[in-house]
Amino acid sequence: MPHESLMMLAKTNRWSELERQWLSVVESSEADTAPLMSVVDLVVKAGKSQLADTMSWAWLTTMKESRAPEEVLDFGRQLLVHLTDGEELREEILALYRQAHPDQQDLDRWVARSGLKSGKSVRRAVRYLDSGLRLEEGRFLIHRTEDRAAQIVRLDLDADEARIKTVRGVETMDIDRLIDEYDVADDNDFRVLEQLRPDLIAALLTDDPAALVSGIIRWNGNRMDRDVLKMMLVPRYLPAAGWADWWTKLRGAVKKSPNLRIEGRSPMFVVFDEAGTTPEKELWAAVRKAQSPREWLELIEAYLRGCKSHKSAPDASVLNKVQSSLVAAVDRFLNHKEPALAFATALVIERLAGEGLPVSTDVHGRALKMLQESSDPVSIVALLSDARLWPLATACVEQALPDGWPRLFAELILSAPVAQCETLARKVEDAGQGALLVDIAERALADPGRHTDALIWLWRGSGLKQPPSLPPLPEMLGMILGLVGPSRMSSGKAAGQSINEMRAKVRAGLAHKDYEQFRRVLDGLDDGMAMAIRRMLERAEGLGIAVQQDMSDILRARFAHLYLRPKVAPWDDESVLYFTERGLRVKQNELDELVNVKMRENAKAIGEAAAHGDLSENSEYKFALEERDLLRARVAKLNHEVSLAKVLEPPDMPTEHVGIGHRVRLRSTAGGQEFILTILGVGDGDLNRHVYSYQTPVARGILGRKTGDAVTVSVEGVEGDYRVEGFEPAI
């Protein structure tokens, strides 16, 4: 990369050579601003301010010849920190403003007010100008130190007066103060919407989710965790049940937005890019950032899918750049003695050719040579992490090693994706080497956490003429469910893969063909074994909700009598939590405070701490992340409690025995003293008033009892025998 060679020249103090190469690099239309700016930074830090001046002016001059005035002005602002203040710089900045704002009638007045021509700091003058030129009646603002939104009601340059409206009312101030205290905000800035235009939020949620999310993310560091976004919107603006559909709608809108993109998987982030981008720019930037063949393949195929969906031809020039970059990566991996990565990268290039795209190098020949020269070709192929490359890889093995490929194919079954296992096994059997598969099956069954794909292939059933001998299906099912049991029992079973990868393979394997093999297991099963499978399913938390529920429903349909159970008392029903109206309101208020205040403050703190740089040594950033985790855990607990909530109503209270919501009179059988206590909902306990939550031991000892019944409970810390004298509704 050009900037890398420039950085090396700067680090080695080769200033003359750096200056000579600099001009040729910045004259390139493809020169990237950010990496080249870091070169200028390095020159400044080395104390070469005059050289940095020369380089920056040369760059700015080149930009003026090939870029739009607005783009050059924006670029000039970035260079301000590197250029020496002076008359020449001031005239240049002023000229850029005139070119970028040719129709601004008050430009000269704003220039005069800014101090750009009268000796004020260039940086301060530029900020003043940028803000002032955007001011107009109706424009929205955000306070620079508070998240307070405002709208300009009246702006009078002649009177040097501005009148603004906020949630606090109307305020009048001079224009200098307005610019010092406020920044111009977009109409869809979420702070503006919440404080001044709340009626628009519902409309944007439905009609333009991308605009709404852009307004949220831009004031949160241009990047936001999907979960944080959810907490901001649910349940205040969007019901929890509607989140999944809305997120799907947002993802569709993001694909059409030049400024938004979604990154990561867990966690997943929504990112706002101010400059916007094109699919080609995104591809090239992402390819240069990526480090693995799997990432490169995913990026290239995503780009090609996008071209097909938009019915546009792929850009040959960017694909040629990508190919050249990957060829260089092959050489780099080989030089670093990483043949598996080199081989995988060569296959990525070959897959490009499979898409009908031109390939300018003999990557297939290089891939064959890698296998032929390796003392362990199985290890080269086995490390392929992407199933899409396996057909190409096995074809290379068969071609490169015509005499030994059956043995290699058998060995590769233990590492291959499940969809490739059957192909490899049939090839081995057709070559007359089926006996090799017996040992492969034994090894897969002996270490299922390492060879999960091979285990799932065996579970599904092969189409071999002479399949290897396997345990009974119920036994294999128990082995598979053991991989996705409680975390404390299954997390250590994954080997050579993550626990999440292993669980995903199990889920897909069990659900294959509408749970065909699982249904077969249930045929002829006795009640005892069916109950054992029920218990295993209930504990198989790694199956995920959908698969776990599907399999439980199938089992229930076959063995309905195993699910019959006696009716339980309300206080024993774990699917309901009882609250008074006040108790539930307290929970909801706490949840609202966490989601709409604490989480927002925390998200802002994370962004501010991250902006300090060097996250590995940033204690503020680490503290903010820890606080985020605690907040998320509390929000999750409250959401769960609220989701199970049932408000106590007088009609719900029994009349024949003590129930939740009753005031109970007890009389000591020893001394005759009367004691009155009240049994209410979750979180309602108040020992000073003798109010107990129905979940407490005292309440549980009385619930269900009738007048005249004897009870033994601990009252005020002293256990004693009492008689129930009576009870009445307390709400």
PAKOL-331045 format. One line per 10 residues: their letters; for each residue x, y, z of C-alpha. Coordinates in Angstrom, 2 decimals, decimal comma. Last residue first. Layout:
a) X Y Z | ...
END
This chain:
iapefgevry) -56,77 -4,30 47,98 | -56,46 -5,96 51,40 | -59,25 -8,49 50,93 | -60,30 -10,21 54,16 | -59,03 -12,93 56,48 | -60,05 -14,70 59,69 | -58,91 -16,14 63,00 | -56,15 -18,31 61,56 | -54,61 -20,05 64,58 | -51,02 -19,56 65,60
dgevgevsvt) -48,03 -21,60 66,76 | -44,73 -19,78 67,10 | -41,44 -18,84 65,47 | -39,95 -15,55 66,58 | -38,30 -13,23 64,04 | -41,15 -10,76 63,91 | -43,56 -13,62 63,20 | -42,05 -16,98 62,27 | -44,81 -19,38 61,28 | -46,57 -22,49 62,59
vadgtkrgli) -50,17 -22,70 61,44 | -53,44 -23,99 62,91 | -56,56 -23,77 60,77 | -59,63 -22,04 62,24 | -60,30 -19,93 59,16 | -58,77 -21,63 56,15 | -55,16 -22,09 54,98 | -54,15 -21,85 51,29 | -51,44 -19,30 51,96 | -50,28 -19,24 55,60
gravptqysy) -46,84 -20,90 55,53 | -46,10 -19,45 52,11 | -46,63 -15,96 53,52 | -44,08 -16,44 56,30 | -41,61 -18,14 53,93 | -41,66 -15,14 51,54 | -42,97 -15,42 47,94 | -46,37 -13,91 48,79 | -44,56 -10,67 49,62 | -45,15 -9,67 53,23
vhrnldgdgv) -46,69 -6,57 54,82 | -46,32 -6,26 58,61 | -46,23 -2,45 58,39 | -42,62 -2,21 59,60 | -41,87 -5,40 57,65 | -42,76 -3,79 54,32 | -42,88 -6,29 51,44 | -44,47 -5,11 48,19 | -41,67 -6,27 45,88 | -43,64 -9,15 44,40
glitlifeqg) -47,27 -9,13 45,46 | -49,25 -8,84 48,69 | -49,86 -10,82 51,91 | -50,94 -8,65 54,85 | -50,34 -9,31 58,55 | -52,43 -8,97 61,70 | -51,34 -10,45 65,06 | -53,63 -11,25 67,96 | -52,21 -12,25 71,35 | -53,75 -15,35 72,90
gatsrlrvrh) -50,67 -16,30 74,85 | -49,87 -19,80 73,63 | -52,25 -20,42 70,72 | -51,22 -17,08 69,25 | -53,99 -15,50 67,21 | -53,64 -14,69 63,50 | -55,67 -12,18 61,49 | -54,93 -12,15 57,74 | -55,14 -9,30 55,21 | -55,50 -10,91 51,80
gigvhetpmd) -53,96 -10,00 48,44 | -52,52 -13,44 47,66 | -54,80 -16,09 49,10 | -56,13 -17,34 52,43 | -58,98 -19,81 51,99 | -62,65 -20,07 50,98 | -63,10 -16,58 49,53 | -60,39 -16,66 46,87 | -58,89 -13,45 45,49 | -59,00 -12,97 41,72
ppelvkalsv) -62,17 -10,84 41,87 | -60,27 -8,25 44,00 | -57,59 -7,74 41,31 | -53,87 -8,47 41,64 | -51,91 -7,38 38,59 | -50,30 -10,21 36,63 | -46,63 -9,90 35,67 | -44,72 -12,56 33,74 | -43,40 -10,14 31,09 | -42,68 -7,58 33,82
ehnlkavrar) -40,43 -10,03 35,63 | -38,53 -10,95 32,45 | -38,12 -7,32 31,43 | -36,85 -6,53 34,93 | -34,25 -9,30 34,77 | -33,11 -8,29 31,27 | -32,87 -4,64 32,33 | -30,75 -5,61 35,35 | -28,40 -7,69 33,20 | -28,13 -4,95 30,61
lldreelafk) -27,31 -2,36 33,26 | -24,60 -4,56 34,74 | -23,09 -5,19 31,31 | -23,16 -1,48 30,48 | -21,45 -0,64 33,80 | -18,65 -3,04 32,92 | -18,34 -1,41 29,49 | -18,19 2,06 31,06 | -15,52 0,91 33,52 | -13,43 -0,52 30,68
yesnesldgh) -13,72 2,73 28,70 | -12,79 4,85 31,72 | -9,82 2,57 32,44 | -8,36 3,08 28,96 | -5,15 1,06 28,76 | -6,31 -1,50 26,19 | -8,65 1,07 24,63 | -5,77 3,15 23,29 | -7,94 6,10 22,14 | -9,65 8,93 24,05
aaaegiakan) -12,63 8,65 21,69 | -13,48 5,31 23,29 | -14,18 7,09 26,58 | -16,56 9,54 24,92 | -18,40 6,77 23,08 | -18,67 4,58 26,16 | -19,89 7,53 28,24 | -22,57 8,32 25,66 | -23,78 4,73 25,71 | -23,78 4,85 29,54
ermkvnvled) -25,83 8,03 29,64 | -28,26 6,49 27,21 | -28,44 3,28 29,22 | -29,03 5,21 32,45 | -31,72 7,52 31,10 | -34,19 5,86 28,73 | -33,55 2,19 29,42 | -32,65 2,30 33,11 | -35,25 4,93 34,06 | -37,97 3,12 32,12
lenqkvrlgr) -37,11 -0,17 33,81 | -37,23 1,49 37,23 | -40,56 3,07 36,38 | -41,88 -0,29 35,19 | -40,83 -2,02 38,40 | -42,35 0,71 40,59 | -45,54 0,60 38,50 | -45,75 -3,15 39,04 | -45,60 -2,71 42,80 | -48,18 0,08 42,77
etfylvsedd) -50,64 -1,91 40,71 | -50,13 -4,86 43,05 | -48,01 -7,62 41,60 | -48,30 -11,37 41,01 | -45,65 -13,21 39,02 | -46,88 -15,94 36,68 | -45,26 -18,90 34,87 | -43,81 -20,35 38,08 | -47,28 -21,26 39,38 | -46,79 -22,14 43,05
wpavkprlyl) -48,50 -18,98 44,37 | -51,46 -19,60 42,07 | -51,96 -23,15 43,42 | -51,08 -25,93 41,02 | -53,39 -27,99 38,81 | -52,27 -31,58 38,55 | -50,01 -32,62 35,65 | -50,51 -34,21 32,25 | -47,36 -33,97 30,12 | -46,50 -37,69 30,01
hafrarlids) -50,02 -38,47 28,76 | -49,34 -36,54 25,54 | -46,66 -39,01 24,43 | -46,60 -38,77 20,59 | -47,87 -35,17 20,30 | -45,78 -34,16 23,34 | -42,62 -35,51 21,69 | -43,27 -33,51 18,52 | -44,06 -30,41 20,59 | -40,86 -30,84 22,63
mdqqvaiglg) -38,84 -31,15 19,42 | -40,32 -27,94 18,02 | -39,90 -26,07 21,32 | -36,21 -26,98 21,63 | -35,66 -26,12 17,98 | -37,25 -22,67 18,35 | -35,89 -21,73 21,80 | -32,26 -22,54 21,16 | -30,75 -25,99 21,27 | -28,06 -24,85 23,74
earelmrria) -30,55 -24,91 26,60 | -30,85 -28,68 26,36 | -32,18 -29,16 29,92 | -35,83 -29,44 28,91 | -34,83 -31,62 25,95 | -32,92 -34,02 28,19 | -35,88 -34,26 30,57 | -38,23 -35,06 27,70 | -35,76 -37,63 26,35 | -35,79 -39,39 29,73
mamgddlgdl) -39,58 -39,28 29,78 | -39,65 -40,91 26,32 | -37,23 -43,57 27,54 | -39,51 -44,47 30,43 | -42,66 -44,27 28,34 | -41,44 -46,79 25,74 | -40,17 -45,83 22,27 | -41,65 -47,76 19,31 | -41,26 -44,84 16,89 | -39,81 -41,91 18,83
vrrfqeydkh) -36,37 -42,30 17,25 | -37,90 -42,05 13,76 | -39,41 -38,68 14,65 | -35,95 -37,54 15,71 | -34,51 -38,79 12,42 | -36,96 -36,77 10,30 | -36,78 -33,57 12,34 | -38,41 -31,57 9,51 | -35,84 -32,66 6,93 | -32,88 -31,65 9,12
algarvkarm) -33,98 -30,08 12,45 | -31,60 -32,30 14,47 | -28,62 -31,53 12,25 | -29,28 -27,78 12,06 | -29,53 -27,48 15,84 | -26,44 -29,66 16,36 | -24,36 -27,61 13,93 | -25,43 -24,36 15,61 | -24,51 -25,79 19,01 | -20,99 -26,65 17,87
enisqgaakg) -20,47 -23,20 16,40 | -21,74 -21,58 19,59 | -19,41 -23,68 21,76 | -16,49 -22,56 19,63 | -14,54 -24,97 17,47 | -11,43 -27,16 17,67 | -12,93 -28,88 20,67 | -16,40 -28,30 22,12 | -17,14 -30,49 25,13 | -16,13 -28,02 27,83
ssmrspgvlg) -19,21 -25,84 27,39 | -21,59 -28,80 27,69 | -22,07 -29,43 31,43 | -21,92 -25,93 32,95 | -23,66 -24,63 29,87 | -26,69 -26,87 30,39 | -27,12 -29,42 27,58 | -26,19 -28,81 23,95 | -23,50 -31,47 23,43 | -25,39 -33,97 25,59
limglmeplp) -28,27 -33,66 23,14 | -26,05 -35,26 20,49 | -25,01 -38,21 22,64 | -28,58 -38,76 23,80 | -29,74 -38,76 20,19 | -27,03 -41,28 19,31 | -28,33 -43,58 22,03 | -31,89 -43,18 20,82 | -30,69 -43,95 17,23 | -29,07 -47,26 18,16
plsppqklgs) -25,23 -47,24 17,94 | -23,63 -47,29 14,46 | -22,12 -49,90 12,09 | -20,54 -48,31 9,03 | -22,66 -47,96 5,88 | -22,31 -50,59 3,15 | -23,97 -49,25 -0,01 | -23,59 -45,72 1,30 | -26,58 -43,38 1,33 | -25,78 -42,06 4,78
grwlwiladt) -28,01 -41,53 7,77 | -28,77 -38,19 9,40 | -27,00 -39,27 12,57 | -23,83 -40,26 10,70 | -23,66 -36,86 9,03 | -24,36 -35,21 12,40 | -21,41 -37,08 13,92 | -19,14 -36,06 11,01 | -20,11 -32,41 11,50 | -19,53 -32,65 15,26
hrgpdalare) -16,01 -34,04 15,01 | -14,44 -32,24 17,97 | -17,39 -32,33 20,37 | -18,34 -35,75 19,05 | -15,06 -37,38 20,15 | -15,63 -41,15 20,34 | -18,49 -41,13 17,85 | -16,38 -39,35 15,21 | -13,45 -41,68 15,85 | -15,59 -44,78 15,42
aidvllagqg) -17,10 -43,45 12,18 | -13,66 -42,74 10,72 | -12,44 -46,22 11,69 | -15,30 -47,83 9,79 | -14,91 -45,45 6,83 | -11,55 -46,88 5,76 | -13,28 -50,18 4,90 | -15,03 -48,35 2,07 | -11,79 -48,19 0,02 | -13,10 -49,57 -3,30
adevkralte) -12,83 -46,19 -5,07 | -16,64 -45,97 -5,08 | -16,54 -46,23 -1,27 | -14,06 -43,37 -0,94 | -16,01 -41,17 -3,36 | -19,21 -42,01 -1,50 | -17,62 -40,97 1,80 | -16,32 -37,66 0,40 | -19,70 -36,69 -1,03 | -21,49 -37,68 2,19
cqavpaslil) -19,12 -35,62 4,33 | -19,43 -32,45 2,19 | -22,81 -31,30 3,54 | -21,60 -31,94 7,11 | -18,66 -29,56 6,70 | -15,35 -31,48 6,49 | -12,96 -32,09 9,38 | -13,60 -35,74 10,27 | -14,52 -36,49 6,64 | -11,00 -35,30 5,69
eaflrpwgdp) -9,48 -38,59 6,83 | -11,60 -40,56 4,39 | -10,76 -38,11 1,59 | -7,04 -38,44 2,35 | -7,20 -42,23 2,14 | -9,08 -42,01 -1,15 | -6,67 -39,25 -2,48 | -3,47 -41,30 -2,42 | -2,82 -42,24 -6,04 | -4,11 -39,20 -7,95
laqevcatal) -2,62 -36,65 -5,53 | -2,87 -33,22 -7,21 | -6,10 -33,90 -9,12 | -8,05 -35,56 -6,29 | -6,75 -33,05 -3,76 | -7,61 -30,09 -6,04 | -11,17 -31,37 -6,52 | -11,39 -31,72 -2,74 | -10,40 -28,07 -2,32 | -12,82 -26,69 -4,93
pwlradslla) -15,72 -28,58 -3,34 | -14,54 -27,40 0,11 | -14,40 -23,68 -0,59 | -18,09 -22,98 0,04 | -17,93 -24,74 3,42 | -15,74 -21,98 4,86 | -13,29 -22,70 7,66 | -10,68 -24,54 5,62 | -8,27 -25,95 8,21 | -8,84 -29,52 7,05
visvpdsseq) -7,48 -28,74 3,58 | -3,94 -27,87 4,67 | -3,95 -30,44 7,47 | -4,84 -33,19 5,01 | -1,92 -32,21 2,76 | 0,60 -33,31 5,42 | 4,11 -33,56 3,92 | 3,21 -30,69 1,58 | 4,84 -30,31 -1,83 | 1,96 -31,87 -3,80
lmklarghvd) -0,69 -29,94 -1,87 | 1,00 -26,56 -2,38 | 1,65 -27,39 -6,05 | -2,03 -28,04 -6,67 | -2,95 -24,65 -5,20 | -0,32 -22,91 -7,33 | -1,68 -24,55 -10,48 | -5,17 -23,41 -9,61 | -3,90 -19,89 -8,94 | -2,58 -19,57 -12,47
tsvplgegal) -2,85 -15,76 -12,64 | -5,00 -13,21 -14,45 | -8,41 -14,37 -13,32 | -11,33 -12,99 -15,34 | -14,78 -13,27 -13,74 | -17,17 -16,02 -14,77 | -18,32 -16,70 -11,22 | -16,11 -19,80 -11,18 | -13,15 -17,51 -11,85 | -13,93 -15,72 -8,61
reivlatafa) -13,98 -19,13 -6,94 | -10,39 -19,58 -8,09 | -9,41 -16,39 -6,25 | -11,02 -17,72 -3,07 | -9,29 -21,05 -3,65 | -5,90 -19,32 -3,75 | -6,76 -17,68 -0,43 | -7,54 -21,09 1,09 | -4,21 -22,49 -0,09 | -2,26 -19,53 1,28
lapekhnlfr) -4,08 -19,82 4,59 | -3,27 -23,54 4,82 | 0,31 -22,92 3,66 | 1,22 -20,58 6,56 | 5,01 -20,53 6,32 | 5,27 -16,74 6,63 | 6,57 -16,51 3,07 | 3,69 -18,70 1,94 | 1,19 -16,43 3,69 | 2,71 -13,33 2,07
dvaavlssqv) 2,71 -14,88 -1,39 | -0,97 -15,83 -1,07 | -1,74 -12,34 0,31 | -0,11 -10,73 -2,74 | -2,40 -12,82 -4,95 | -5,30 -11,64 -2,77 | -4,42 -7,96 -3,26 | -4,05 -8,43 -7,00 | -7,47 -10,11 -7,10 | -9,07 -7,29 -5,13
knlvsadpas) -7,58 -4,69 -7,45 | -8,84 -6,66 -10,45 | -12,26 -6,82 -8,79 | -12,21 -3,03 -8,34 | -11,42 -2,49 -12,01 | -13,96 -5,02 -13,27 | -16,88 -3,31 -11,51 | -19,59 -5,96 -11,30 | -22,45 -5,44 -13,78 | -25,72 -4,09 -12,40
khskcgrlya) -29,03 -5,89 -11,99 | -29,52 -4,47 -8,47 | -29,97 -7,97 -7,02 | -27,15 -9,30 -9,19 | -24,73 -6,55 -8,16 | -25,61 -7,06 -4,51 | -24,96 -10,77 -4,80 | -21,56 -10,01 -6,35 | -20,68 -7,69 -3,44 | -21,79 -10,25 -0,86
eilelwerps) -19,72 -12,86 -2,69 | -16,61 -10,70 -2,56 | -17,02 -9,79 1,12 | -17,75 -13,36 2,20 | -14,78 -14,69 0,28 | -12,43 -12,08 1,73 | -13,61 -12,78 5,28 | -13,14 -16,52 4,82 | -9,69 -15,99 3,34 | -8,60 -14,12 6,47
qakrvaawle) -7,24 -10,67 7,34 | -9,89 -8,16 6,33 | -9,08 -4,42 6,35 | -7,93 -4,27 2,74 | -10,95 -6,30 1,64 | -13,28 -4,03 3,65 | -12,00 -0,84 2,04 | -12,19 -2,38 -1,43 | -15,69 -3,75 -0,94 | -17,06 -0,58 0,65
kepttgaedf) -15,62 1,56 -2,13 | -17,15 -0,74 -4,73 | -20,54 -0,84 -3,00 | -20,53 2,97 -2,89 | -20,02 5,19 0,15 | -21,41 7,88 2,37 | -19,30 10,67 3,83 | -21,06 10,68 7,18 | -20,85 6,92 7,71 | -23,37 5,71 10,31
vvfmpsrgei) -22,85 2,28 11,88 | -25,39 -0,18 13,29 | -23,60 -2,74 15,45 | -24,12 -6,45 16,12 | -22,59 -8,07 19,21 | -22,59 -10,86 18,28 | -22,83 -10,60 14,52 | -20,61 -7,78 13,37 | -21,35 -4,72 11,25 | -24,52 -3,15 9,87
rlnpskkvag) -24,32 -0,22 7,45 | -25,77 3,24 7,14 | -24,67 6,16 4,96 | -25,46 5,08 1,40 | -28,84 3,70 2,51 | -30,51 0,98 0,43 | -29,09 -1,92 2,44 | -29,92 -0,02 5,64 | -33,61 0,09 4,66 | -33,76 -3,69 4,39
rlktwwdawg) -32,04 -4,03 7,74 | -34,57 -1,58 9,22 | -37,51 -3,68 8,04 | -36,00 -6,78 9,63 | -35,46 -4,79 12,85 | -39,13 -3,70 12,73 | -40,33 -7,28 12,38 | -38,20 -8,41 15,33 | -39,16 -5,42 17,53 | -42,95 -5,72 17,16
aaplyrpvlm) -43,55 -7,98 20,17 | -41,52 -5,66 22,38 | -43,82 -2,76 21,57 | -42,13 0,23 19,89 | -41,87 3,81 21,11 | -41,47 3,44 24,88 | -41,12 -0,37 24,93 | -38,66 -0,69 23,29 | -36,98 2,18 21,42 | -33,92 3,02 23,51
mklvdrdmrn) -33,48 -0,56 24,73 | -33,53 -1,81 21,15 | -30,83 0,63 20,12 | -28,70 -0,54 23,04 | -29,18 -4,15 21,93 | -28,17 -3,32 18,35 | -24,92 -1,74 19,60 | -24,46 1,77 18,25 | -21,95 3,57 16,05 | -21,84 7,15 14,74
gnwriigsvl) -20,52 8,35 18,15 | -23,91 8,41 19,83 | -25,16 11,69 18,38 | -25,09 10,30 14,86 | -26,65 6,99 15,95 | -30,09 8,26 16,94 | -30,67 10,54 13,94 | -29,42 7,86 11,57 | -31,80 5,40 13,27 | -34,80 7,63 12,54
aapddtllaa) -33,74 8,27 8,94 | -33,22 4,53 8,33 | -36,60 3,72 9,91 | -38,43 5,82 7,31 | -42,16 5,10 7,09 | -43,09 3,12 10,20 | -40,57 4,20 12,81 | -40,45 7,60 11,11 | -44,18 8,13 11,66 | -44,00 7,03 15,31
ildprlqelv) -41,09 9,40 15,95 | -42,72 12,39 14,22 | -45,14 13,20 17,05 | -42,21 13,68 19,43 | -41,06 16,80 17,55 | -39,48 19,15 20,12 | -37,92 17,07 22,89 | -37,85 13,53 21,54 | -37,42 14,50 17,89 | -34,70 17,04 18,59
rfdnddavdy) -32,80 14,57 20,77 | -33,24 11,98 18,02 | -31,57 14,20 15,43 | -34,02 13,99 12,52 | -33,98 17,71 11,67 | -30,20 17,72 11,78 | -28,50 19,73 14,48 | -26,52 23,00 14,45 | -24,28 23,28 17,49 | -25,10 25,50 20,45
edilrdidmt) -23,36 27,39 23,24 | -20,68 29,39 21,41 | -22,85 29,87 18,31 | -25,78 31,19 20,35 | -23,48 33,34 22,48 | -22,09 35,00 19,38 | -25,62 35,47 18,04 | -26,93 37,44 21,02 | -29,60 35,82 23,17 | -33,39 35,51 23,49
evgrvtkira) -35,09 32,55 25,17 | -38,46 30,85 24,64 | -39,64 28,02 26,89 | -38,08 25,24 28,93 | -38,71 22,59 26,27 | -36,67 24,83 23,97 | -37,49 27,74 21,63 | -34,84 30,12 20,35 | -34,68 33,88 19,69 | -31,55 35,24 18,08
edadldlrvi) -30,23 38,79 18,19 | -27,38 40,73 16,65 | -29,86 43,45 15,67 | -28,66 43,47 12,09 | -28,13 39,71 12,06 | -31,73 39,05 13,12 | -32,70 35,39 13,63 | -36,15 34,42 14,95 | -37,69 31,13 16,08 | -34,48 29,11 16,04
qaardetrhi) -35,23 25,67 17,43 | -33,67 24,12 20,52 | -32,60 20,71 21,80 | -30,95 20,13 25,17 | -28,45 17,28 25,41 | -26,20 19,46 27,55 | -22,65 20,69 26,96 | -22,87 21,81 23,32 | -26,60 22,60 23,34 | -28,29 21,09 20,28
lfrgeelrlg) -29,84 23,17 17,51 | -32,73 23,00 15,04 | -33,18 25,43 12,16 | -36,61 27,06 11,80 | -35,15 30,53 11,19 | -31,69 30,23 9,76 | -28,22 29,29 10,92 | -26,14 27,10 8,61 | -23,68 29,82 7,60 | -23,16 30,68 11,26
sdlyrvarrv) -22,12 27,20 12,32 | -19,48 26,66 9,65 | -18,32 30,26 9,98 | -17,84 30,03 13,72 | -15,99 26,73 13,39 | -13,77 28,24 10,71 | -13,03 31,29 12,84 | -12,10 29,12 15,80 | -9,67 27,07 13,68 | -8,23 30,14 12,02
skgsklgsra) -7,59 31,79 15,38 | -8,66 35,43 15,29 | -6,55 37,84 13,27 | -9,04 40,12 11,56 | -9,76 38,34 8,30 | -11,14 35,12 9,80 | -12,70 37,08 12,66 | -15,97 35,13 12,49 | -18,17 38,25 12,45 | -16,47 39,58 9,34
vwrdldqqdp) -16,75 36,24 7,57 | -20,43 36,05 8,57 | -21,06 39,47 7,05 | -19,16 38,54 3,90 | -21,20 35,32 3,51 | -24,56 37,05 3,96 | -25,77 36,44 0,41 | -24,79 32,75 0,35 | -25,20 31,74 -3,30 | -21,52 30,95 -4,05
haqrylalie) -21,09 28,89 -0,86 | -18,41 26,25 -1,68 | -16,38 28,55 -3,92 | -16,58 31,48 -1,51 | -15,71 29,19 1,41 | -12,70 27,82 -0,45 | -11,47 31,35 -1,17 | -11,77 32,23 2,52 | -9,75 29,14 3,49 | -7,01 30,08 1,00
erleegdtlh) -6,94 33,70 2,12 | -6,60 32,62 5,76 | -3,84 30,13 4,93 | -1,82 32,73 3,04 | -2,26 35,26 5,85 | -0,80 32,89 8,43 | -1,39 29,87 10,65 | 0,98 26,98 9,99 | -0,77 23,96 8,48 | -1,14 20,62 10,28
vllqrgfdlv) -4,22 21,16 12,46 | -5,90 22,96 9,58 | -5,59 19,94 7,30 | -8,91 18,46 8,40 | -10,71 21,74 7,67 | -9,12 21,78 4,23 | -10,63 18,37 3,44 | -14,10 19,72 4,17 | -13,36 22,72 1,96 | -12,07 20,44 -0,81
eeparsekmt) -15,23 18,33 -0,67 | -17,47 21,41 -0,86 | -15,38 22,81 -3,76 | -15,72 19,57 -5,80 | -12,55 17,56 -6,32 | -9,91 17,19 -9,06 | -7,84 20,38 -9,28 | -8,57 21,58 -5,77 | -7,38 18,23 -4,39 | -3,96 18,67 -6,00
tlwawsmtda) -3,55 22,07 -4,37 | -4,58 20,67 -0,98 | -2,05 17,84 -1,27 | 0,77 20,19 -2,22 | -0,19 22,50 0,63 | -0,20 19,57 3,07 | 3,21 18,27 1,95 | 4,85 21,68 2,20 | 3,35 22,43 5,60 | 4,34 18,99 6,90
lqskgakvvl) 7,88 19,71 5,67 | 7,87 23,01 7,57 | 6,52 21,33 10,70 | 9,24 18,66 10,77 | 9,26 18,12 14,55 | 8,91 14,33 14,32 | 5,36 14,64 15,62 | 4,52 16,81 12,59 | 5,91 14,20 10,18 | 3,94 11,43 11,89
dvvsmlpatd) 0,71 13,41 11,67 | 1,35 14,01 7,96 | 1,64 10,23 7,48 | -1,60 9,75 9,47 | -3,32 12,10 7,02 | -2,25 9,76 4,24 | -4,04 6,84 5,95 | -7,28 8,87 6,36 | -7,44 10,56 2,95 | -7,26 7,58 0,63
aessevvslw) -5,51 8,20 -2,69 | -7,57 6,76 -5,53 | -7,37 9,86 -7,71 | -3,58 9,60 -7,55 | -1,90 13,03 -7,32 | -1,45 12,45 -3,59 | 0,86 9,49 -4,26 | 3,05 11,15 -6,89 | 3,47 14,20 -4,67 | 4,49 12,20 -1,59
qreleswrnt) 7,21 10,20 -3,30 | 9,63 13,13 -3,60 | 8,84 14,49 -0,10 | 9,40 11,07 1,48 | 12,72 10,68 -0,36 | 13,91 13,98 1,08 | 12,66 13,12 4,57 | 14,23 9,71 5,06 | 13,75 9,89 8,85 | 13,29 6,09 9,22
kalmmlsehp) 9,74 6,46 10,59 | 8,88 8,92 7,82 | 10,12 6,61 5,06 | 8,21 3,69 6,62 | 5,03 5,74 6,78 | 5,42 6,60 3,09 | 5,83 2,91 2,23 | 2,66 2,12 4,19 | 0,78 4,99 2,53 | 1,39 3,50 -0,89
m) 0,00 0,00 0,00
END
